[in-house]
Structures are given as C-alpha cells and as structure tokens.
Amino acid sequence: MKPDRTQAHMAAPGTDWAFARYEQVRHRLPDATFPSEPRRAATLAELTDRYDAFILDAFGVLNVGEQPIPGAVARMAELRAAGKRLVVLTNGASARRQDAAAKYRRLGFDFTEPEIVASREVAAARLDRVAPGALWAAITQAGDDLADIPARCQDLIDTPGALDAADGILFLSAARWTEGHQQRLLASLRNRPRPLVVANPDIVAPREGWLSLEPGAFAHDIADTLGTGPAFFGKPYPDAFEDAVARLGGIPRARIAMVGDTLHTDILGGAAAGLGTVLVAAHGLFAGRDVMDYVRRSGIVPDDIVKTT
C-alpha cells in the first residue's frame, strides 16, 4: 500500500519510506541483470585495476548537501593521477551546468564543465522530441531564468496563467513546490492531459542529516493518480547514461563504473546501461544502515560496495 501522500509531502521522509516508494514504482524503472553477490572494498582506490573510468553521482558520493565528503577531493585527484577518466552524472536539475561546476569548485573539486552531465540538460535537449515547438511551464527554484533551456518556457509558479496556457510541464526543482501546487497541477492535467517532463527522477536526496523530497516523488504520485506516465530524464533512465558515456571517448562499458549511493537510480540505471556499478554505503541514502538488507530486499545488487569514496 502506498504511504499517505499528504503526510509524506509535508514531513521529511526517511530511508525506509524512500526505499519502499522506489519499490512501489519499480514498474516504471528500467530492467537490468545483476551479479549474485557484490564484492567489497574500502574505497574507490581499490578498484583502479578494474575500471578505466568512473561516472560519479554527486549527492552521497562527492558531497552531502553543501559539504564535501571527507577524502573525496583527494580521491578524485588520486584517480586522475592514475589516468582514470571522470564524469559527474547528477540528477540535480535545479541549476545550469556552469553553476554546478562552480559549486564543485567551491567544494574543492576540479571538474570541468564538459565533465559534468546534469539531468537538466539531458531533459532540455529532448524537449522537442517530446512535444515539438511546445510552450513549457517550468517548475523551478527561485531565480532560475531558464535561459539555457532551448525551448519556449515560462515559470509555472511565478507567471500567472502559465500552467493552463502551457503545452507541457517541465519539472526541474521541488524547492518551492507545495501540496497546493501539486493539487492544482493534478487538476490541470486531469482537465487537459499534456506531457510532463521530469528532469530529476529522484524521489529523495540526502542533505546534512535529512532527506529532501525531489521531483520524482511528486511525478510518481501524479502518475499513480492519473494513470499516465511522465517522461523521465536522468538516472536510472537510459538517456542520461548515454550522454555520460559519450563524454568518455569510447572506453568499453565494462571498464566504466557508475558510482552512486542509491540502488534504484545509480545502481539499477548503471546496470541497465551495461556499466559496472559501485555503491557508496556510508554517506547517502543508506548512511548508518545495513545496506545489504536493502540489496537483498530489492534484488538490486551492485558489482562492488565501498564504504566511502
């Protein structure tokens, strides 16, 4: 049975709620095959013989909220010194790629803009495929001018009439989204069905000591209520992985590891894309918990489990 939606959207969710919700929407996620058991290692440093490139989730792997994970900056430098290629693949769709690069620099990382693939740009590049020439009502964080989106867009929250005038809805950020907004969107889509593009499929994201609800949580509730499927772009869906792999210059997929903290996005999506998979256990969704319990219950088995990056 689905958790009470009003309660879930008004209170900070926990790991068990998030895990259960991901399992409930499993039919909307890609299929993949997995190893019977994961290998164990302390850090990514022990995996350098196994992989030539690492596709890195951000939250729970590089940072938690606005703090870098201890040792992560030095680990990236160590991987580069060993000749490994690095790409950040993030479902953070609130900010432009250049803003994400600036954030990582503030945290001490040296990722260049071409090394960052954000689900925002993955979705934006495919809007015309979903609805050619559409006018989009975008759900954004405050101050997003949408200048990087190659389509006609209006801010759904700040622009009067944008919701009803739009040919499609683009969900980028849940930072300002409320239960009232959710109900108005449901009513509008029920009255006039239109494409809903979700640029961040995450249900939750780890912050400093809590989990935030993300666009995927609201989008799956809409799908449950209306019986229609949103167009998801970002992990675990294939377009995001295709864009990330394309940045790695032909390295065989078996020699590329997707490194993340979440089974249903990073590990499932990486396996479905034919990549190696590494779960970081200590800092993200499963911090402080027995991660193997969730692995067994879901059947989503990473190739490797490391304690920390």
C-alpha positions as CSV (number, residue, x, y, z in Angstrom):
1,M,0.0,0.0,0.0
2,K,1.3,3.5,-0.9
3,P,2.2,5.7,2.0
4,D,-0.1,8.6,2.8
5,R,0.8,11.2,0.2
6,T,-0.1,14.3,2.2
7,Q,1.9,13.2,5.2
8,A,4.8,12.2,3.0
9,H,4.9,15.5,1.3
10,M,4.7,17.6,4.4
11,A,7.3,15.8,6.5
12,A,10.9,15.0,5.8
13,P,10.9,11.3,4.6
14,G,13.2,8.6,5.9
15,T,15.3,5.9,4.3
16,D,12.7,3.2,4.7
17,W,9.9,5.3,3.3
18,A,12.1,6.3,0.3
19,F,13.1,2.6,-0.3
20,A,9.5,1.4,-0.1
21,R,8.4,4.2,-2.5
22,Y,11.1,3.2,-5.0
23,E,10.0,-0.4,-4.8
24,Q,6.3,0.7,-5.4
25,V,7.2,2.5,-8.6
26,R,9.6,-0.3,-9.8
27,H,7.4,-1.0,-12.8
28,R,8.3,2.5,-14.2
29,L,12.1,1.9,-13.8
30,P,14.4,0.1,-16.3
31,D,15.1,-3.6,-16.1
32,A,18.6,-5.0,-15.5
33,T,20.5,-8.0,-14.5
34,F,22.8,-8.2,-11.5
35,P,25.6,-10.3,-10.0
36,S,24.7,-12.8,-7.4
37,E,26.8,-11.1,-4.7
38,P,28.8,-7.8,-4.5
39,R,32.5,-7.5,-4.0
40,R,33.7,-5.4,-1.0
41,A,36.3,-2.7,-0.9
42,A,37.1,0.2,1.4
43,T,37.3,3.0,-1.2
44,L,37.4,3.6,-4.9
45,A,41.2,3.4,-4.7
46,E,40.9,-0.4,-4.5
47,L,39.0,-0.5,-7.8
48,T,41.5,1.2,-10.2
49,D,42.6,-2.1,-11.7
50,R,39.0,-2.9,-12.6
51,Y,37.9,0.3,-14.2
52,D,39.3,2.9,-16.6
53,A,36.6,5.5,-16.0
54,F,34.2,6.5,-13.2
55,I,30.8,8.1,-13.7
56,L,30.1,9.7,-10.3
57,D,26.9,10.6,-8.7
58,A,27.2,13.8,-6.7
59,F,25.0,13.6,-3.6
60,G,26.3,10.9,-1.3
61,V,29.4,10.3,-3.4
62,L,31.1,13.7,-3.7
63,N,29.1,15.8,-1.3
64,V,26.2,15.7,1.2
65,G,24.3,18.9,0.9
66,E,26.8,21.7,0.8
67,Q,29.7,19.8,2.3
68,P,32.2,17.6,0.5
69,I,32.5,14.1,1.7
70,P,35.8,13.7,3.7
71,G,38.5,12.5,1.4
72,A,36.5,12.8,-1.8
73,V,38.5,15.7,-3.2
74,A,41.8,13.8,-2.6
75,R,40.3,10.6,-4.1
76,M,39.4,12.4,-7.3
77,A,43.0,13.7,-7.6
78,E,44.3,10.2,-7.0
79,L,42.1,8.7,-9.7
80,R,43.2,11.4,-12.2
81,A,46.8,10.7,-11.3
82,A,46.2,7.0,-12.1
83,G,45.0,8.0,-15.6
84,K,41.3,7.4,-14.9
85,R,38.6,9.4,-16.7
86,L,35.9,11.1,-14.6
87,V,32.4,12.3,-15.4
88,V,29.8,13.6,-12.9
89,L,26.3,12.5,-13.7
90,T,23.8,14.3,-11.4
91,N,20.1,14.3,-11.2
92,G,20.3,17.8,-9.7
93,A,18.2,19.7,-12.3
94,S,17.8,23.0,-10.5
95,A,21.0,24.6,-11.7
96,R,22.8,25.1,-15.0
97,R,25.9,23.0,-15.7
98,Q,28.2,26.0,-15.2
99,D,26.6,26.7,-11.9
100,A,27.1,23.0,-10.9
101,A,30.8,23.3,-11.9
102,A,31.2,26.5,-9.8
103,K,29.6,24.6,-6.8
104,Y,32.1,21.8,-7.2
105,R,35.0,24.2,-7.4
106,R,33.8,25.8,-4.1
107,L,33.8,22.4,-2.6
108,G,37.4,21.8,-3.7
109,F,36.8,19.6,-6.8
110,D,38.4,20.4,-10.2
111,F,35.7,19.1,-12.6
112,T,35.5,21.0,-15.8
113,E,32.1,21.8,-17.4
114,P,32.5,19.1,-20.1
115,E,33.0,16.5,-17.3
116,I,29.5,17.3,-15.8
117,V,26.3,15.8,-17.2
118,A,23.3,17.2,-15.4
119,S,19.8,15.7,-15.9
120,R,18.6,19.3,-16.6
121,E,20.5,19.4,-19.9
122,V,19.6,15.7,-20.7
123,A,15.9,16.7,-20.5
124,A,16.3,20.0,-22.2
125,A,18.0,18.5,-25.2
126,R,15.0,16.2,-25.7
127,L,12.0,18.6,-25.2
128,D,11.4,19.0,-28.8
129,R,11.3,15.2,-29.2
130,V,8.6,15.0,-26.6
131,A,6.5,17.9,-27.9
132,P,7.9,19.8,-30.9
133,G,7.5,23.6,-30.6
134,A,5.7,23.4,-27.3
135,L,5.3,26.2,-24.7
136,W,6.5,24.7,-21.4
137,A,5.5,25.7,-17.9
138,A,8.7,25.0,-15.8
139,I,8.7,24.2,-12.1
140,T,11.9,25.8,-10.9
141,Q,13.9,27.0,-8.0
142,A,13.8,30.8,-7.3
143,G,15.8,32.9,-9.7
144,D,16.0,30.4,-12.5
145,D,15.8,32.4,-15.7
146,L,15.6,29.3,-17.9
147,A,18.0,30.9,-20.4
148,D,19.8,27.6,-21.0
149,I,16.7,25.7,-22.0
150,P,16.4,25.5,-25.8
151,A,12.6,25.8,-25.8
152,R,9.9,28.3,-25.0
153,C,9.5,28.3,-21.2
154,Q,7.6,30.2,-18.5
155,D,8.0,29.8,-14.8
156,L,4.9,27.9,-13.7
157,I,4.9,29.3,-10.1
158,D,5.6,33.0,-10.8
159,T,3.9,33.5,-14.1
160,P,0.1,34.0,-13.9
161,G,-1.7,31.6,-16.2
162,A,1.4,29.7,-17.2
163,L,0.0,26.4,-16.1
164,D,-3.2,26.5,-18.1
165,A,-1.5,28.1,-21.2
166,A,1.3,25.5,-21.4
167,D,1.5,22.7,-23.9
168,G,3.7,20.7,-21.5
169,I,5.1,20.8,-17.9
170,L,8.9,20.7,-17.2
171,F,9.7,19.7,-13.6
172,L,13.2,20.9,-12.7
173,S,13.1,21.5,-8.9
174,A,10.9,20.8,-6.0
175,A,12.4,23.5,-3.8
176,R,9.3,25.7,-4.0
177,W,6.8,23.0,-4.6
178,T,3.9,22.7,-2.2
179,E,0.9,20.4,-1.7
180,G,-1.3,23.3,-3.1
181,H,0.8,23.5,-6.2
182,Q,0.6,19.7,-6.6
183,Q,-3.2,19.7,-6.4
184,R,-3.5,22.5,-8.9
185,L,-1.2,20.6,-11.3
186,L,-3.2,17.4,-10.9
187,A,-6.4,19.2,-11.6
188,S,-5.0,20.9,-14.7
189,L,-3.6,17.7,-16.1
190,R,-6.8,15.9,-15.4
191,N,-8.8,18.6,-17.2
192,R,-6.3,18.8,-20.2
193,P,-3.7,16.0,-20.4
194,R,-0.3,17.2,-21.6
195,P,3.3,15.9,-21.4
196,L,5.0,16.0,-18.0
197,V,8.8,16.0,-18.4
198,V,10.7,15.2,-15.2
199,A,14.3,16.3,-15.3
200,N,15.1,14.9,-11.8
201,P,13.7,11.4,-11.3
202,D,15.0,11.2,-7.7
203,I,12.4,10.6,-5.0
204,V,14.7,11.9,-2.3
205,A,18.1,13.4,-2.0
206,P,20.5,13.3,1.0
207,R,21.1,16.5,2.8
208,E,23.0,17.2,6.1
209,G,21.1,14.8,8.4
210,W,17.9,14.6,6.4
211,L,16.3,13.7,3.1
212,S,14.6,16.2,0.8
213,L,11.7,15.3,-1.4
214,E,12.6,15.7,-5.1
215,P,10.6,16.0,-8.3
216,G,10.4,12.2,-8.8
217,A,8.3,11.9,-5.6
218,F,5.7,14.3,-7.0
219,A,5.8,12.9,-10.5
220,H,5.2,9.3,-9.5
221,D,2.3,10.4,-7.3
222,I,0.8,12.2,-10.4
223,A,1.4,9.0,-12.5
224,D,-0.3,6.9,-9.8
225,T,-3.3,9.3,-9.6
226,L,-3.8,9.9,-13.3
227,G,-2.6,6.6,-14.7
228,T,-0.3,8.3,-17.2
229,G,3.4,8.1,-17.4
230,P,5.7,11.1,-17.2
231,A,8.7,11.4,-19.4
232,F,11.7,10.9,-17.1
233,F,15.2,12.1,-17.9
234,G,18.1,11.4,-15.5
235,K,19.2,8.3,-13.6
236,P,18.0,5.5,-13.8
237,Y,16.7,6.2,-17.3
238,P,18.9,5.5,-20.4
239,D,19.4,8.9,-22.0
240,A,21.4,10.2,-19.0
241,F,23.8,7.3,-19.2
242,E,24.1,7.6,-23.0
243,D,25.1,11.2,-22.6
244,A,27.6,10.4,-19.8
245,V,29.2,7.5,-21.7
246,A,29.6,9.7,-24.8
247,R,31.9,12.0,-22.8
248,L,34.3,9.1,-22.2
249,G,35.7,8.7,-25.7
250,G,34.9,5.1,-26.5
251,I,36.0,3.4,-23.3
252,P,34.3,0.0,-23.2
253,R,31.2,0.0,-20.9
254,A,32.5,-3.0,-18.9
255,R,35.5,-0.8,-17.9
256,I,33.3,2.1,-16.8
257,A,31.9,2.2,-13.3
258,M,28.7,4.0,-12.2
259,V,29.4,5.1,-8.6
260,G,26.4,6.1,-6.5
261,D,24.6,5.9,-3.2
262,T,21.2,4.8,-4.3
263,L,20.1,1.4,-5.5
264,H,17.1,2.3,-7.6
265,T,18.8,5.2,-9.5
266,D,22.6,4.8,-9.7
267,I,23.0,1.0,-9.5
268,L,19.8,-0.1,-11.4
269,G,20.4,2.5,-14.1
270,G,24.1,1.8,-14.4
271,A,23.5,-2.0,-14.7
272,A,20.7,-1.4,-17.3
273,A,23.2,0.7,-19.3
274,G,25.8,-2.1,-19.3
275,L,28.2,-0.4,-16.9
276,G,30.0,-1.7,-13.8
277,T,28.3,-0.5,-10.6
278,V,29.7,0.7,-7.3
279,L,27.5,1.5,-4.3
280,V,28.9,4.0,-1.7
281,A,27.3,2.9,1.6
282,A,28.4,5.4,4.2
283,H,27.1,8.8,3.2
284,G,24.0,8.8,1.2
285,L,20.6,7.2,1.4
286,F,21.8,4.2,3.4
287,A,24.1,6.0,5.8
288,G,24.3,4.2,9.2
289,R,22.3,1.3,7.9
290,D,22.9,-2.3,6.8
291,V,23.0,-1.8,3.1
292,M,22.9,-5.5,2.4
293,D,19.4,-5.7,3.8
294,Y,18.2,-3.3,1.1
295,V,20.2,-5.1,-1.5
296,R,18.6,-8.4,-0.7
297,R,15.1,-7.0,-0.4
298,S,15.3,-5.2,-3.8
299,G,17.4,-7.7,-5.7
300,I,19.4,-4.7,-7.0
301,V,23.0,-6.0,-6.5
302,P,26.0,-3.7,-7.2
303,D,29.2,-5.2,-8.6
304,D,31.1,-3.5,-5.7
305,I,30.2,-1.9,-2.4
306,V,32.7,0.6,-0.9
307,K,32.3,2.2,2.5
308,T,33.3,5.7,1.2
309,T,34.5,7.3,-2.0
